[in-house]
Amino acid sequence: MLIVLSIQSYLYLILGFVALAIEVWAFTDCVRHKPASFEGALKRTKGFWLALTGGSLVVGLLSALSGLGGGGGFNLFQLVAVVAASVYLADVKPAVSETVGRGGNQGPYGPW
């Protein structure tokens, strides 16, 4: 029984760090885009997404640190945080990335 609990705690710790990596990725991607890209993609403002991904990053960091201390690991708050970061990466990031560089002599398939 002790082996099962030990494996379970390591699994939760690994899941916590994978979720933290996803949250860091979402936050850093959100920081590097211009505010006009969010409005051009008809998504919410950059401030909204910075707050959402930044909040998920803080929750993920706190959960990962508590997992290292022996308590917790992967909990409900971490699940909500990783879902918020995943929504950004799956929906907002592709739309915002498409609006970057459109101007001047750019066509839908590249420069012309």
WOBEL-V257022 format. One record per pair of residues at least 24 apart in sequence whose C-alpha atoms are under 10 Angstrom apart, sorted by the first residue. I is the first residue (numbers start at 1). J is the second residue. D is the distance in whole Angstrom. If there is no record, write none. Layout:
BEGIN
i:I j:J d:D
i:I j:J d:D
END
This chain:
BEGIN
i:8 j:73 d:10
i:9 j:67 d:8
i:9 j:68 d:10
i:9 j:70 d:8
i:9 j:71 d:9
i:9 j:72 d:8
i:9 j:73 d:7
i:9 j:74 d:9
i:10 j:67 d:9
i:10 j:68 d:10
i:10 j:70 d:10
i:10 j:73 d:9
i:11 j:73 d:9
i:11 j:74 d:9
i:12 j:64 d:9
i:12 j:67 d:8
i:12 j:72 d:8
i:12 j:73 d:5
i:12 j:74 d:5
i:12 j:75 d:9
i:13 j:63 d:9
i:13 j:64 d:7
i:13 j:65 d:9
i:13 j:66 d:9
i:13 j:67 d:6
i:13 j:68 d:7
i:13 j:70 d:9
i:13 j:71 d:10
i:13 j:72 d:9
i:13 j:73 d:5
i:13 j:74 d:7
i:14 j:64 d:9
i:14 j:67 d:9
i:14 j:73 d:9
i:14 j:74 d:9
i:15 j:64 d:9
i:15 j:73 d:8
i:15 j:74 d:7
i:15 j:78 d:10
i:16 j:60 d:7
i:16 j:61 d:9
i:16 j:62 d:10
i:16 j:63 d:7
i:16 j:64 d:5
i:16 j:65 d:9
i:16 j:66 d:10
i:16 j:67 d:8
i:16 j:68 d:10
i:16 j:72 d:10
i:16 j:73 d:6
i:16 j:74 d:5
i:16 j:75 d:9
i:16 j:78 d:8
i:16 j:79 d:9
i:16 j:82 d:9
i:17 j:60 d:8
i:17 j:61 d:9
i:17 j:63 d:9
i:17 j:64 d:6
i:17 j:65 d:9
i:17 j:67 d:9
i:17 j:73 d:9
i:17 j:74 d:9
i:18 j:60 d:10
i:18 j:64 d:10
i:18 j:82 d:9
i:19 j:56 d:10
i:19 j:57 d:9
i:19 j:60 d:7
i:19 j:61 d:9
i:19 j:63 d:10
i:19 j:64 d:9
i:19 j:74 d:9
i:19 j:78 d:8
i:19 j:79 d:8
i:19 j:81 d:8
i:19 j:82 d:6
i:19 j:83 d:9
i:19 j:85 d:9
i:19 j:86 d:9
i:20 j:56 d:9
i:20 j:57 d:7
i:20 j:58 d:9
i:20 j:59 d:9
i:20 j:60 d:5
i:20 j:61 d:6
i:20 j:62 d:10
i:20 j:63 d:9
i:20 j:64 d:7
i:20 j:78 d:9
i:20 j:81 d:9
i:20 j:82 d:8
i:20 j:85 d:10
i:21 j:57 d:9
i:21 j:60 d:9
i:21 j:61 d:10
i:21 j:82 d:9
i:22 j:53 d:10
i:22 j:56 d:10
i:22 j:57 d:9
i:22 j:60 d:9
i:22 j:81 d:10
i:22 j:82 d:7
i:22 j:83 d:10
i:22 j:85 d:7
i:22 j:86 d:7
i:22 j:89 d:9
i:23 j:53 d:7
i:23 j:54 d:8
i:23 j:55 d:9
i:23 j:56 d:6
i:23 j:57 d:5
i:23 j:58 d:9
i:23 j:59 d:9
i:23 j:60 d:7
i:23 j:61 d:9
i:23 j:81 d:8
i:23 j:82 d:6
i:23 j:83 d:9
i:23 j:84 d:9
i:23 j:85 d:5
i:23 j:86 d:8
i:23 j:88 d:10
i:23 j:89 d:9
i:24 j:53 d:8
i:24 j:54 d:9
i:24 j:56 d:9
i:24 j:57 d:6
i:24 j:58 d:10
i:24 j:60 d:9
i:24 j:61 d:9
i:24 j:85 d:9
i:25 j:53 d:9
i:25 j:57 d:9
i:25 j:85 d:8
i:25 j:86 d:10
i:25 j:89 d:8
i:26 j:50 d:9
i:26 j:52 d:10
i:26 j:53 d:6
i:26 j:54 d:9
i:26 j:56 d:9
i:26 j:57 d:9
i:26 j:82 d:10
i:26 j:84 d:9
i:26 j:85 d:6
i:26 j:86 d:8
i:26 j:87 d:9
i:26 j:88 d:7
i:26 j:89 d:6
i:26 j:90 d:10
i:26 j:92 d:10
i:26 j:93 d:8
i:27 j:51 d:9
i:27 j:52 d:9
i:27 j:53 d:5
i:27 j:54 d:6
i:27 j:55 d:9
i:27 j:56 d:9
i:27 j:57 d:7
i:27 j:85 d:8
i:27 j:88 d:9
i:27 j:89 d:9
i:28 j:53 d:9
i:28 j:54 d:9
i:29 j:53 d:10
i:29 j:88 d:9
i:29 j:89 d:9
i:29 j:93 d:8
i:29 j:97 d:10
i:30 j:54 d:9
i:30 j:88 d:8
i:30 j:89 d:9
i:30 j:92 d:9
i:30 j:93 d:8
i:30 j:96 d:9
i:33 j:93 d:9
i:33 j:96 d:8
i:33 j:97 d:8
i:33 j:99 d:10
i:33 j:100 d:8
i:34 j:96 d:9
i:34 j:100 d:9
i:35 j:96 d:10
i:36 j:96 d:9
i:36 j:99 d:9
i:36 j:100 d:9
i:37 j:95 d:9
i:37 j:96 d:5
i:37 j:97 d:8
i:37 j:98 d:9
i:37 j:99 d:6
i:37 j:100 d:7
i:37 j:101 d:10
i:37 j:102 d:10
i:38 j:92 d:8
i:38 j:93 d:9
i:38 j:95 d:8
i:38 j:96 d:6
i:38 j:97 d:9
i:38 j:99 d:8
i:38 j:100 d:10
i:39 j:96 d:9
i:39 j:99 d:9
i:40 j:95 d:9
i:40 j:96 d:8
i:40 j:98 d:10
i:40 j:99 d:7
i:40 j:100 d:9
i:41 j:92 d:8
i:41 j:93 d:10
i:41 j:94 d:9
i:41 j:95 d:6
i:41 j:96 d:6
i:41 j:97 d:9
i:41 j:98 d:8
i:41 j:99 d:6
i:41 j:100 d:10
i:42 j:92 d:9
i:42 j:95 d:8
i:42 j:96 d:9
i:43 j:91 d:9
i:43 j:92 d:7
i:43 j:93 d:10
i:43 j:95 d:8
i:43 j:96 d:8
i:44 j:92 d:9
i:49 j:84 d:9
i:49 j:85 d:9
i:49 j:88 d:8
i:49 j:92 d:9
i:52 j:81 d:8
i:52 j:84 d:7
i:52 j:85 d:8
i:52 j:88 d:9
i:53 j:81 d:8
i:53 j:82 d:9
i:53 j:84 d:7
i:53 j:85 d:6
i:53 j:86 d:9
i:53 j:87 d:10
i:53 j:88 d:8
i:53 j:89 d:10
i:54 j:81 d:10
i:54 j:85 d:9
i:55 j:81 d:8
i:55 j:84 d:9
i:55 j:85 d:10
i:56 j:80 d:8
i:56 j:81 d:4
i:56 j:82 d:7
i:56 j:83 d:9
i:56 j:84 d:7
i:56 j:85 d:7
i:57 j:81 d:7
i:57 j:82 d:9
i:57 j:84 d:10
i:57 j:85 d:8
END
